[in-house]
Amino acid sequence: MSTPAAEASAPFDPGAYARLFDASEDAVAVFLPDLCIAYANPAFCAILAVRPGETLHDRLGPFADIYDAPVLRVAHSGAPMRAIHHVPSPAGGRILLGSYTPVRDAAGAAAAVLFTAHDLPGWSEAEDTEDAAAGLAVLDGNLLLLRCNDTLRRLAAAPLSPGMPLAEVLAAATGAPPDAPGKVRAILRHLGKRGSRPFDFHAENRRKLQFSMHATADGEHILRVADVTRTRMLQDRVDRQTALLRLLGETAEIAGGNPAQALLRFLEGLTRLAGCHAGLIAELAPMAKGAAPRLVPVAASGPWDAPTPPMPPLLRRALAERRTTRNDAPDDAPGLGHSIVLPVTARGRVLGVIALSDRPARFDDTLVATLEMALSTAAALFSLHTAERHRRQTTRDLRASQERVRTIFDNIQEGVVIAAENGAIIGFNAAAEHLFGHSLESVLGRNAALLAVADGEGPSAFTTETQGARGEILAAKKDGQTFPAEISVSRLVSEKDDLYIAIVQDISERKRIARIQSELVSTVGHDLRTPLTSILGALRLVNGGSLAPDRERDLLAIAERNGRRLMRLITDLLDLERINAGMIAFNPGPTDLGTVLRQSIESHRLLSETKNLTIAWSLPPGPLWVHGDADRLSQIAVNIFGNAVRFSPQGGVIAIRARDENGFIRVEFSDQGPGIPEDFLPVMFDRFQQIANRIRKAGSDPAEGSGLGLSIVRALIALHGGRVGAVSPPGAGATVFFEVPSETPGA
């Protein structure tokens, strides 16, 4: 409906104005500051015979100045105004009430003007005959009636005669009963205060009279009484319609962006316009066939705030009859007072209702007519609100769906990398972030080739479909480290661009376990064969019967020693597997670790006595309470102590120290042996790691170990929630320590 220039400069959505005002019977238009019409509804075009894109000067000729002055004034001042135009329009003689409301841009400046206009039938007749219909009375200096005109006699409810005091003249004019002298005194008080200035007074039979009185030069007084009932009624109608049109303009400013807020503003304005204290705008909810109608409040106040079944009779009647329904008997609707319900319809279908209540007086016909002017706007607001609600629900559903997909995507245990056909990364789940060390934001748009070490000049592994098979790559982390990974790539064909979805899994642990298993088979095979070979060889020689008794005893001792070694190896293997499988007996509780240490070392003193070793104790006085299993703590202590004995020289010293340190009990075993090579420290607690081949020092006996003792120690310490480690300064022996959480009994 508007020219390109008008559309480009209009600070509003013309579609929103069309939805609000196209069905209105009042003329509505939006003017830009250059007086170009940016929007006009059909009523405006019909009354003024103009089209959008044309200026007022082009179409209205001599009448243009009457309209453009208010437009320019509002555009420059930003303040709304109204004007009554006593001019004929091109469509015929009319007297129009024009309302001008600024349309503000984002900065709050008036960037356009909303113009609304409607007919004022009867306005000029009432205005022109008001003075002619005035009653006049002449009173003497003592305010006694001298004479009056016929108009005053017709207005008076009782005969007027010369000599009547002013009070009786006023009583006759107002129709005040003899038992209500207060009304007359009120008029006399106003006349005394106001003098010749006219004032209105509510007379009997709902009449509104205007009084004024002034003194003449010869000492007489002229009393003027005019019936302004019709004039005030038309003025009230004009005021209400002006307020309504201004409300429609304010509503239009926010309707396009926030229909719910516009409906709330609309209700507040209607409630204020009608002089009510409560109101409701509610949508008629979709209902099954035969079900009772149900209203959903969009904006409400007072007793309408949360209508619940059963619905008030006034609402039920308005919905059933599909017409405006008034309640002029407040006692019939407790809590609502004088009320009105206006159904909002569109294309024969009820969309909802506007309900106003708690009005001090009944709803007069002119007020009802004014309120009904708002129904077409209300219908448009309902439509906008419904569309906005559906849009928001669709947005919420879409976001929820995206969140569900993202949650599923991020909870996939394997890393997922989605790449475009050119290799650009467009998807990267949480597992992939953890796997590669990159954040989603840092890799989006970058080529997926950065995630793997290139293998030749071929295409990236992330954009090479594997047809359901799994391949292996050397993956690269952000910090430059690499790791072996298994990758499976699927191609997703689409109309726009094909996508490659790569599932990546770190197989470092799998390869490590495979390597350990291989080493385990090799080591266990060797460690089992060696003692078995010695045992079988010794038994074969003894069984030959040709050896001297002393030689037989030596061979049998060798067989026994290797048998014990074989038993220890098997026992350690079984213990370690039971620990890892969670099948070992473990009963933690308050335990005095100091007592456990002393009892464990004392029961294995023979280990140290064979090498004439000295045990140097350094334990704090009193118990060392920990939360642990006494048997397993004893097993830990004996294992570490046995290693210290094994690597200590003859006549050496083993120091055993314990102390409470930051909520842990730390126990240290220090020997004077050859120490631990620096490159062996990181692996000494792994399975089958033996230091025997690295140490050759007189007095040490490293070959007795199975290579599993310290692995068992580490596993048992982990069950206690502690940690184990070792330090070995060059040439100063070795210290193996463990820490377990301390505990206060009864805490």
ZAMARGU-4260 file (C-alpha; in steps of 0.2 Angstrom, whole numbers, plus 5000, padded with zeros to 4 digits):
<rodrens>
0) 5000/5000/5000 | 5015/5012/5002 | 5028/5018/4990 | 5046/5011/4992 | 5052/5028/4999
5) 5039/5027/5012 | 5042/5009/5017 | 5061/5013/5018 | 5058/5028/5030 | 5044/5021/5040
10) 5049/5017/5058 | 5036/5004/5060 | 5029/4988/5052 | 5015/4993/5040 | 5008/4975/5042
15) 5005/4977/5060 | 4995/4993/5057 | 4985/4984/5043 | 4980/4970/5055 | 4975/4983/5068
20) 4965/4996/5058 | 4960/4989/5041 | 4943/4983/5048 | 4941/4999/5058 | 4926/5011/5053
25) 4936/5026/5058 | 4949/5034/5047 | 4967/5029/5051 | 4983/5035/5043 | 5001/5036/5047
30) 5010/5052/5040 | 5029/5054/5039 | 5036/5071/5043 | 5035/5076/5025 | 5016/5073/5025
35) 5018/5058/5014 | 5005/5045/5018 | 5014/5029/5024 | 4999/5019/5028 | 4980/5022/5026
40) 4966/5011/5030 | 4951/5009/5019 | 4940/5020/5029 | 4952/5034/5027 | 4954/5032/5008
45) 4935/5032/5007 | 4932/5048/5017 | 4946/5058/5010 | 4948/5050/4993 | 4967/5048/4994
50) 4979/5034/4991 | 4995/5030/5001 | 5010/5038/4993 | 5001/5054/4989 | 5003/5070/5000
55) 4989/5079/5008 | 4993/5095/4998 | 4991/5085/4982 | 4974/5079/4986 | 4965/5090/4998
60) 4969/5107/4990 | 4963/5122/5001 | 4959/5110/5016 | 4977/5104/5017 | 4983/5117/5030
65) 4969/5112/5042 | 4977/5094/5043 | 4996/5097/5040 | 4998/5110/5054 | 4993/5097/5068
70) 5004/5083/5059 | 5019/5095/5059 | 5016/5101/5076 | 5015/5083/5083 | 5030/5077/5073
75) 5041/5091/5080 | 5035/5092/5098 | 5032/5073/5100 | 5016/5077/5110 | 4999/5070/5105
80) 4985/5082/5101 | 4967/5082/5095 | 4958/5094/5083 | 4940/5096/5078 | 4939/5100/5059
85) 4923/5110/5054 | 4927/5107/5035 | 4919/5097/5022 | 4928/5082/5015 | 4929/5077/4997
90) 4916/5064/5001 | 4903/5076/5007 | 4900/5088/5022 | 4907/5081/5038 | 4913/5087/5055
95) 4928/5076/5060 | 4937/5074/5076 | 4955/5071/5072 | 4967/5063/5085 | 4986/5064/5081
100) 4998/5052/5091 | 5017/5052/5088 | 5025/5035/5082 | 5042/5034/5090 | 5058/5026/5083
105) 5070/5016/5093 | 5078/5032/5100 | 5061/5038/5106 | 5059/5052/5094 | 5043/5055/5084
110) 5047/5048/5067 | 5029/5048/5061 | 5012/5053/5066 | 4996/5041/5068 | 4981/5051/5063
115) 4963/5044/5067 | 4947/5053/5063 | 4928/5050/5065 | 4912/5059/5062 | 4904/5069/5076
120) 4885/5069/5072 | 4875/5082/5081 | 4890/5092/5088 | 4888/5108/5078 | 4869/5109/5081
125) 4871/5107/5100 | 4886/5119/5100 | 4876/5132/5089 | 4860/5132/5099 | 4867/5132/5116
130) 4867/5151/5119 | 4849/5152/5111 | 4843/5139/5123 | 4849/5149/5138 | 4836/5154/5152
135) 4839/5172/5158 | 4832/5180/5174 | 4834/5198/5180 | 4835/5201/5199 | 4836/5217/5209
140) 4849/5222/5222 | 4841/5211/5235 | 4842/5196/5223 | 4823/5195/5221 | 4816/5190/5204
145) 4810/5205/5193 | 4807/5196/5176 | 4813/5180/5166 | 4812/5174/5148 | 4802/5160/5142
150) 4817/5148/5141 | 4819/5149/5159 | 4801/5146/5162 | 4802/5130/5152 | 4818/5124/5161
155) 4810/5127/5178 | 4800/5113/5186 | 4789/5125/5196 | 4781/5142/5191 | 4791/5158/5192
160) 4784/5174/5198 | 4791/5192/5202 | 4797/5194/5220 | 4804/5176/5222 | 4820/5175/5231
165) 4835/5169/5221 | 4835/5153/5231 | 4818/5148/5225 | 4822/5153/5207 | 4836/5141/5208
170) 4826/5127/5216 | 4813/5129/5202 | 4826/5129/5189 | 4835/5113/5195 | 4819/5104/5200
175) 4826/5101/5218 | 4813/5095/5230 | 4809/5106/5245 | 4817/5093/5257 | 4834/5095/5248
180) 4840/5113/5252 | 4858/5108/5251 | 4858/5108/5232 | 4852/5126/5231 | 4865/5131/5244
185) 4879/5123/5234 | 4873/5133/5219 | 4873/5149/5229 | 4890/5145/5236 | 4897/5143/5218
190) 4889/5159/5212 | 4896/5168/5226 | 4913/5162/5223 | 4913/5161/5204 | 4903/5177/5200
195) 4901/5178/5181 | 4911/5162/5177 | 4899/5148/5171 | 4899/5131/5180 | 4890/5115/5178
200) 4878/5107/5190 | 4869/5090/5190 | 4851/5094/5191 | 4836/5082/5193 | 4831/5069/5179
205) 4850/5067/5174 | 4850/5085/5167 | 4866/5095/5167 | 4863/5114/5169 | 4876/5128/5167
210) 4874/5143/5179 | 4882/5160/5179 | 4877/5177/5186 | 4884/5195/5184 | 4879/5212/5191
215) 4874/5226/5179 | 4878/5245/5181 | 4861/5249/5188 | 4863/5237/5202 | 4853/5223/5195
220) 4859/5205/5193 | 4858/5194/5177 | 4856/5175/5180 | 4860/5164/5166 | 4854/5145/5166
225) 4858/5134/5151 | 4854/5116/5148 | 4870/5108/5142 | 4865/5090/5144 | 4867/5086/5126
230) 4883/5096/5123 | 4891/5088/5138 | 4886/5071/5132 | 4894/5074/5115 | 4909/5082/5123
235) 4911/5066/5134 | 4909/5055/5119 | 4922/5066/5110 | 4934/5064/5125 | 4931/5045/5126
240) 4934/5043/5108 | 4949/5054/5108 | 4956/5044/5122 | 4952/5027/5113 | 4960/5033/5097
245) 4976/5038/5107 | 4975/5021/5115 | 4974/5013/5098 | 4989/5023/5093 | 5000/5018/5108
250) 4995/5000/5106 | 5000/5000/5088 | 5017/5006/5093 | 5021/4990/5102 | 5009/4977/5094
255) 5021/4971/5081 | 5035/4967/5094 | 5025/4962/5109 | 5007/4958/5107 | 5005/4952/5125
260) 5011/4968/5131 | 5000/4977/5119 | 4985/4968/5125 | 4990/4972/5143 | 4992/4991/5139
265) 4975/4990/5129 | 4966/4983/5144 | 4974/4996/5156 | 4968/5010/5144 | 4950/5003/5142
270) 4949/5001/5161 | 4954/5019/5163 | 4943/5025/5149 | 4928/5017/5156 | 4931/5022/5174
275) 4932/5004/5180 | 4943/4996/5193 | 4945/4979/5186 | 4946/4971/5169 | 4949/4956/5159
280) 4955/4951/5141 | 4954/4933/5138 | 4955/4921/5124 | 4943/4907/5120 | 4952/4891/5122
285) 4950/4878/5108 | 4937/4865/5115 | 4931/4848/5110 | 4914/4846/5103 | 4900/4848/5116
290) 4913/4854/5129 | 4909/4870/5140 | 4919/4885/5134 | 4935/4890/5143 | 4943/4907/5144
295) 4962/4909/5145 | 4966/4926/5153 | 4979/4936/5143 | 4978/4952/5154 | 4968/4953/5170
300) 4965/4963/5186 | 4953/4963/5201 | 4941/4949/5202 | 4944/4944/5184 | 4962/4940/5188
305) 4960/4921/5188 | 4942/4916/5182 | 4939/4897/5185 | 4924/4887/5182 | 4910/4889/5185
310) 4911/4904/5173 | 4902/4920/5180 | 4884/4921/5172 | 4888/4937/5164 | 4902/4929/5154
315) 4892/4914/5149 | 4877/4925/5143 | 4889/4936/5132 | 4897/4921/5125 | 4881/4912/5121
320) 4872/4927/5114 | 4888/4934/5105 | 4884/4952/5109 | 4889/4965/5122 | 4881/4961/5138
325) 4879/4973/5153 | 4875/4971/5171 | 4866/4986/5178 | 4861/4977/5194 | 4877/4975/5205
330) 4869/4964/5218 | 4866/4951/5204 | 4885/4949/5202 | 4894/4950/5219 | 4912/4957/5217
335) 4909/4963/5200 | 4898/4979/5202 | 4892/4988/5186 | 4900/4977/5173 | 4901/4974/5154
340) 4907/4960/5143 | 4911/4963/5125 | 4914/4947/5114 | 4928/4949/5102 | 4924/4941/5085
345) 4932/4938/5068 | 4923/4930/5053 | 4909/4925/5064 | 4920/4916/5076 | 4922/4922/5094
350) 4940/4924/5098 | 4938/4930/5116 | 4931/4943/5127 | 4934/4960/5135 | 4926/4962/5152
355) 4926/4978/5162 | 4919/4979/5180 | 4918/4988/5196 | 4912/5004/5189 | 4903/5016/5201
360) 4889/5020/5189 | 4880/5010/5175 | 4887/5009/5157 | 4878/5023/5147 | 4875/5020/5128
365) 4888/5032/5122 | 4902/5023/5133 | 4896/5006/5126 | 4897/5013/5108 | 4914/5019/5111
370) 4920/5003/5119 | 4913/4993/5104 | 4924/5004/5093 | 4939/4995/5100 | 4933/4977/5096
375) 4941/4977/5078 | 4957/4982/5086 | 4955/4969/5099 | 4952/4955/5086 | 4968/4960/5077
380) 4978/4960/5094 | 4971/4943/5097 | 4977/4937/5080 | 4994/4945/5083 | 4995/4937/5100
385) 4990/4920/5094 | 5003/4921/5080 | 5016/4927/5092 | 5012/4913/5105 | 5013/4900/5091
390) 5030/4907/5085 | 5037/4907/5103 | 5031/4889/5106 | 5039/4884/5089 | 5055/4893/5094
395) 5054/4884/5111 | 5051/4867/5103 | 5065/4870/5091 | 5077/4875/5105 | 5072/4860/5115
400) 5074/4849/5101 | 5091/4857/5098 | 5096/4855/5116 | 5090/4836/5116 | 5101/4833/5100
405) 5116/4842/5108 | 5114/4833/5124 | 5114/4816/5115 | 5128/4822/5104 | 5138/4827/5119
410) 5135/4811/5129 | 5141/4800/5115 | 5156/4792/5123 | 5166/4792/5107 | 5173/4808/5100
415) 5162/4813/5085 | 5169/4825/5072 | 5157/4832/5058 | 5166/4839/5043 | 5160/4847/5027
420) 5165/4841/5010 | 5180/4853/5010 | 5186/4846/5027 | 5179/4861/5037 | 5174/4856/5055
425) 5156/4860/5058 | 5153/4848/5073 | 5163/4843/5088 | 5156/4834/5103 | 5162/4835/5121
430) 5171/4818/5120 | 5180/4825/5105 | 5185/4841/5115 | 5192/4830/5129 | 5201/4818/5116
435) 5210/4831/5106 | 5211/4845/5119 | 5203/4858/5107 | 5187/4867/5112 | 5172/4868/5100
440) 5174/4886/5097 | 5193/4884/5092 | 5190/4871/5079 | 5174/4877/5070 | 5178/4881/5052
445) 5196/4874/5053 | 5201/4859/5042 | 5199/4842/5051 | 5216/4837/5045 | 5224/4846/5060
450) 5217/4832/5071 | 5228/4818/5063 | 5246/4816/5058 | 5246/4816/5039 | 5250/4799/5031
455) 5256/4803/5013 | 5248/4815/5001 | 5230/4807/5001 | 5214/4815/5007 | 5211/4817/5026
460) 5205/4802/5036 | 5191/4812/5042 | 5184/4815/5024 | 5187/4797/5018 | 5172/4786/5020
465) 5176/4769/5028 | 5160/4759/5022 | 5156/4754/5040 | 5174/4747/5043 | 5186/4754/5056
470) 5203/4761/5052 | 5217/4767/5063 | 5226/4784/5063 | 5239/4793/5073 | 5228/4807/5080
475) 5236/4823/5086 | 5231/4833/5101 | 5232/4852/5103 | 5248/4851/5113 | 5257/4841/5100
480) 5255/4824/5108 | 5250/4810/5097 | 5240/4794/5101 | 5233/4779/5092 | 5215/4781/5087
485) 5202/4770/5079 | 5191/4779/5066 | 5175/4775/5057 | 5168/4788/5044 | 5151/4789/5037
490) 5145/4800/5023 | 5129/4809/5024 | 5122/4814/5007 | 5111/4830/5006 | 5105/4842/4993
495) 5116/4856/4998 | 5133/4849/5004 | 5138/4831/5009 | 5144/4829/5027 | 5156/4817/5034
500) 5153/4810/5052 | 5169/4803/5060 | 5168/4792/5076 | 5185/4792/5084 | 5190/4782/5099
505) 5207/4783/5108 | 5214/4765/5108 | 5230/4769/5118 | 5224/4759/5133 | 5218/4745/5122
510) 5236/4744/5114 | 5244/4745/5131 | 5234/4731/5138 | 5238/4721/5123 | 5256/4724/5125
515) 5255/4720/5144 | 5246/4704/5140 | 5260/4700/5127 | 5273/4704/5140 | 5263/4694/5154
520) 5263/4678/5143 | 5281/4680/5139 | 5286/4684/5157 | 5275/4672/5166 | 5280/4658/5154
525) 5299/4662/5157 | 5296/4664/5176 | 5286/4648/5177 | 5298/4638/5166 | 5314/4643/5175
530) 5309/4636/5192 | 5301/4621/5184 | 5316/4617/5174 | 5327/4618/5190 | 5315/4607/5200
535) 5313/4594/5186 | 5332/4594/5183 | 5336/4591/5202 | 5323/4578/5204 | 5329/4569/5188
540) 5347/4568/5195 | 5341/4563/5212 | 5330/4549/5204 | 5345/4543/5195 | 5352/4536/5212
545) 5370/4539/5208 | 5373/4554/5218 | 5381/4555/5235 | 5369/4560/5250 | 5376/4577/5252
550) 5374/4581/5234 | 5356/4574/5234 | 5352/4586/5249 | 5359/4601/5239 | 5348/4597/5224
555) 5333/4594/5234 | 5336/4611/5243 | 5337/4619/5225 | 5320/4611/5221 | 5312/4617/5237
560) 5318/4635/5234 | 5312/4635/5216 | 5295/4627/5222 | 5293/4641/5235 | 5297/4654/5221
565) 5285/4646/5210 | 5271/4646/5224 | 5275/4664/5228 | 5273/4669/5209 | 5256/4660/5208
570) 5250/4667/5224 | 5255/4685/5219 | 5247/4683/5202 | 5230/4677/5210 | 5231/4691/5223
575) 5233/4704/5210 | 5219/4697/5199 | 5207/4696/5214 | 5211/4714/5219 | 5208/4720/5201
580) 5192/4710/5200 | 5186/4717/5217 | 5185/4699/5224 | 5198/4701/5238 | 5192/4702/5256
585) 5193/4720/5261 | 5185/4726/5278 | 5191/4744/5282 | 5188/4752/5299 | 5197/4762/5313
590) 5214/4754/5313 | 5230/4759/5323 | 5243/4759/5309 | 5258/4760/5322 | 5252/4744/5330
595) 5250/4736/5313 | 5268/4741/5307 | 5276/4734/5323 | 5267/4718/5323 | 5270/4715/5304
600) 5289/4719/5305 | 5291/4709/5321 | 5282/4693/5314 | 5295/4694/5299 | 5310/4698/5309
605) 5319/4683/5303 | 5320/4691/5286 | 5331/4705/5293 | 5341/4694/5305 | 5348/4683/5291
610) 5358/4698/5285 | 5361/4705/5303 | 5350/4721/5299 | 5346/4735/5311 | 5328/4741/5312
615) 5327/4760/5316 | 5310/4765/5322 | 5304/4783/5321 | 5285/4783/5326 | 5276/4797/5335
620) 5269/4793/5353 | 5252/4787/5353 | 5241/4778/5340 | 5241/4782/5322 | 5223/4780/5318
625) 5218/4777/5300 | 5202/4770/5291 | 5209/4754/5284 | 5209/4735/5284 | 5223/4729/5296
630) 5227/4713/5286 | 5229/4722/5270 | 5240/4736/5278 | 5250/4722/5285 | 5252/4715/5268
635) 5258/4732/5261 | 5271/4734/5275 | 5278/4716/5274 | 5280/4718/5255 | 5289/4735/5256
640) 5299/4728/5271 | 5304/4713/5261 | 5310/4723/5246 | 5321/4734/5258 | 5328/4718/5266
645) 5332/4711/5249 | 5342/4726/5243 | 5350/4730/5260 | 5369/4726/5262 | 5374/4714/5276
650) 5374/4724/5293 | 5364/4738/5286 | 5350/4749/5293 | 5332/4750/5288 | 5323/4765/5295
655) 5304/4765/5297 | 5296/4782/5300 | 5278/4788/5301 | 5270/4804/5304 | 5253/4813/5302
660) 5254/4825/5287 | 5239/4835/5280 | 5226/4822/5285 | 5236/4807/5279 | 5247/4795/5289
665) 5264/4794/5279 | 5275/4779/5282 | 5292/4778/5274 | 5304/4763/5273 | 5322/4768/5269
670) 5337/4756/5266 | 5355/4758/5262 | 5355/4748/5247 | 5361/4752/5229 | 5346/4764/5226
675) 5334/4764/5211 | 5339/4770/5194 | 5331/4786/5189 | 5323/4778/5173 | 5316/4764/5184
680) 5306/4775/5196 | 5291/4778/5185 | 5288/4760/5181 | 5293/4751/5197 | 5275/4748/5203
685) 5270/4740/5186 | 5268/4721/5184 | 5283/4711/5181 | 5295/4726/5183 | 5311/4719/5192
690) 5326/4729/5196 | 5337/4713/5197 | 5345/4714/5181 | 5350/4733/5184 | 5358/4730/5201
695) 5374/4721/5205 | 5380/4725/5222 | 5388/4714/5235 | 5376/4708/5249 | 5360/4711/5239
700) 5349/4697/5234 | 5337/4704/5220 | 5333/4688/5211 | 5321/4682/5224 | 5307/4694/5218
705) 5292/4689/5207 | 5290/4707/5200 | 5272/4708/5207 | 5274/4713/5225 | 5274/4732/5222
710) 5260/4731/5209 | 5250/4722/5224 | 5255/4736/5235 | 5249/4750/5223 | 5232/4741/5221
715) 5230/4739/5240 | 5234/4757/5243 | 5222/4762/5230 | 5208/4753/5239 | 5212/4763/5255
720) 5211/4780/5245 | 5230/4783/5247 | 5245/4784/5236 | 5262/4776/5235 | 5279/4781/5228
725) 5298/4781/5230 | 5313/4792/5230 | 5331/4787/5228 | 5344/4801/5229 | 5360/4795/5220
730) 5371/4785/5231 | 5359/4786/5246 | 5349/4771/5245 | 5330/4771/5242 | 5315/4776/5251
735) 5298/4769/5247 | 5283/4777/5256 | 5264/4776/5256 | 5250/4787/5263 | 5233/4783/5269
740) 5219/4794/5276 | 5220/4797/5294 | 5204/4795/5305 | 5198/4800/5322 | 5189/4786/5331
745) 5171/4790/5335 | 5171/4806/5324
</rodrens>
